[in-house]
Amino acid sequence: MLDIGRDFLKDNIRRQVDFSQTEQSRGIAEPPWQKPCAAGDKKIALAQPKDWKNIPELSLEKAIARRRSHRKFTNDALSLDELSFLLWATQGLRPTASTGKNFRTVPSAGCRHALETYVAVFRVTELEKAIYRYLPLDHALVEAASPPGLQGHLAEATFGQRFCGDGAATFVWTAIPARMEWRYAEASYKVIALDAGHACQNLYLACGNIGAGACAVAAYDQERMDALLGVDGSDEFTIYLAAAGKVQGLPKEVE
Ligand SMILES: Cc1cc2nc3c(=O)[nH]c(=O)nc-3n(C[C@H](O)[C@H](O)[C@H](O)COP(=O)(O)O)c2cc1C
């Protein structure tokens, strides 16, 4: 067992994959860059970077110095502009000179971006309490689920980590491995996990701009989390979470 785990962290798999036989090499159309919406899904537009209000500037040096895990949150809500900023920071599209490109604010192996972002919203102005899915290509949200008792469900699905239901919103990243497998076949899995780290790190740093904090969470009940999001657990499944919300003043040593 340990060997399987350790091998996952290595890159020996790359020598074993026949890259001439990947779906991409065989001319198969690539999976969509963003999970399609269902008929009748209502898109909720988010604020664009040029339009959002009250997102103070913060030097990168300060953002890095402030970064720490927060598990205690105030009762303050995030504004929709603040949530827009956090979603943009974690998966937003990066403008490029050429159209039709899928470059984002975070790097991704082969630019395959196999992650989907869900946000369990508890306190965000203008949004009902529910789980939403972020659409990076539209910079918009769609509602994914609205189970009663959402905060409690989140705590239960993270083995009783109550802070996962205490913040203003909890981010949940799923993987759609087919997007990465199209190019990298069995060499896809480690890089998907690495990509999730980039998204979460940007969330930590962006929280610093808006008096918020985050805590990464990798301990969760796979089946419960997938059921909560309404994903099938096979072609799409949860891989990482982070609770986020406003926090009390920063420790003295930071400023
Ligand atoms: C991959 C990963 C998984 C984590 N999972 C959890 C978790 O399930 N629960 C939790 O309370 N903290 C979790 N954390 C937060 C760590 O405990 C935290 O980063 C660590 O204690 C160092 O503290 P700092 O982030 O303030 O530097 C996780 C962090 C990472 C990077």
The ligand as an SDF file (V2000), in Angstrom:
LIG
                    3D

 31 33  0  0  0  0  0  0  0  0999 V2000
   -3.4570   19.6650    1.8850 C   0  0  0  0  0  0  0  0  0  0  0  0
   -3.9100   20.2740    3.1740 C   0  0  0  0  0  0  0  0  0  0  0  0
   -4.9250   19.6720    3.8870 C   0  0  0  0  0  0  0  0  0  0  0  0
   -5.3960   20.2190    5.0830 C   0  0  0  0  0  0  0  0  0  0  0  0
   -6.4600   19.6590    5.7070 N   0  0  0  0  0  0  0  0  0  0  0  0
   -6.9300   20.2170    6.8450 C   0  0  0  0  0  0  0  0  0  0  0  0
   -8.0820   19.6820    7.4850 C   0  0  0  0  0  0  0  0  0  0  0  0
   -8.7040   18.7340    7.0340 O   0  0  0  0  0  0  0  0  0  0  0  0
   -8.4790   20.2840    8.6400 N   0  0  0  0  0  0  0  0  0  0  0  0
   -7.8410   21.3720    9.1700 C   0  0  0  0  0  0  0  0  0  0  0  0
   -8.2690   21.8800   10.2060 O   0  0  0  0  0  0  0  0  0  0  0  0
   -6.7520   21.9080    8.5590 N   0  0  0  0  0  0  0  0  0  0  0  0
   -6.2810   21.3720    7.4130 C   0  0  0  0  0  0  0  0  0  0  0  0
   -5.2180   21.9340    6.7580 N   0  0  0  0  0  0  0  0  0  0  0  0
   -4.5800   23.1430    7.3150 C   0  0  0  0  0  0  0  0  0  0  0  0
   -3.2580   22.7800    7.9930 C   0  0  0  0  0  0  0  0  0  0  0  0
   -3.5170   22.1560    9.2170 O   0  0  0  0  0  0  0  0  0  0  0  0
   -2.4180   24.0600    8.1580 C   0  0  0  0  0  0  0  0  0  0  0  0
   -2.0330   24.5300    6.8970 O   0  0  0  0  0  0  0  0  0  0  0  0
   -1.1930   23.7890    9.0070 C   0  0  0  0  0  0  0  0  0  0  0  0
   -1.5250   23.5080   10.3420 O   0  0  0  0  0  0  0  0  0  0  0  0
   -0.2200   24.9530    9.0040 C   0  0  0  0  0  0  0  0  0  0  0  0
   -0.8560   26.1320    9.4620 O   0  0  0  0  0  0  0  0  0  0  0  0
   -0.8970   27.4500    8.5460 P   0  0  0  0  0  0  0  0  0  0  0  0
   -1.6990   27.1340    7.3120 O   0  0  0  0  0  0  0  0  0  0  0  0
   -1.5530   28.4920    9.3970 O   0  0  0  0  0  0  0  0  0  0  0  0
    0.5250   27.7920    8.1780 O   0  0  0  0  0  0  0  0  0  0  0  0
   -4.7660   21.4000    5.5820 C   0  0  0  0  0  0  0  0  0  0  0  0
   -3.7510   22.0010    4.8590 C   0  0  0  0  0  0  0  0  0  0  0  0
   -3.3410   21.4690    3.6610 C   0  0  0  0  0  0  0  0  0  0  0  0
   -2.2750   22.1770    2.8680 C   0  0  0  0  0  0  0  0  0  0  0  0
  1  2  1  0
  2  3  1  0
  2 30  2  0
  3  4  2  0
  4  5  1  0
  4 28  1  0
  5  6  2  0
  6  7  1  0
  6 13  1  0
  7  8  2  0
  7  9  1  0
  9 10  1  0
 10 11  2  0
 10 12  1  0
 12 13  2  0
 13 14  1  0
 14 15  1  0
 14 28  1  0
 15 16  1  0
 16 17  1  0
 16 18  1  0
 18 19  1  0
 18 20  1  0
 20 21  1  0
 20 22  1  0
 22 23  1  0
 23 24  1  0
 24 25  2  0
 24 26  1  0
 24 27  1  0
 28 29  2  0
 29 30  1  0
 30 31  1  0
M  END
$$$$
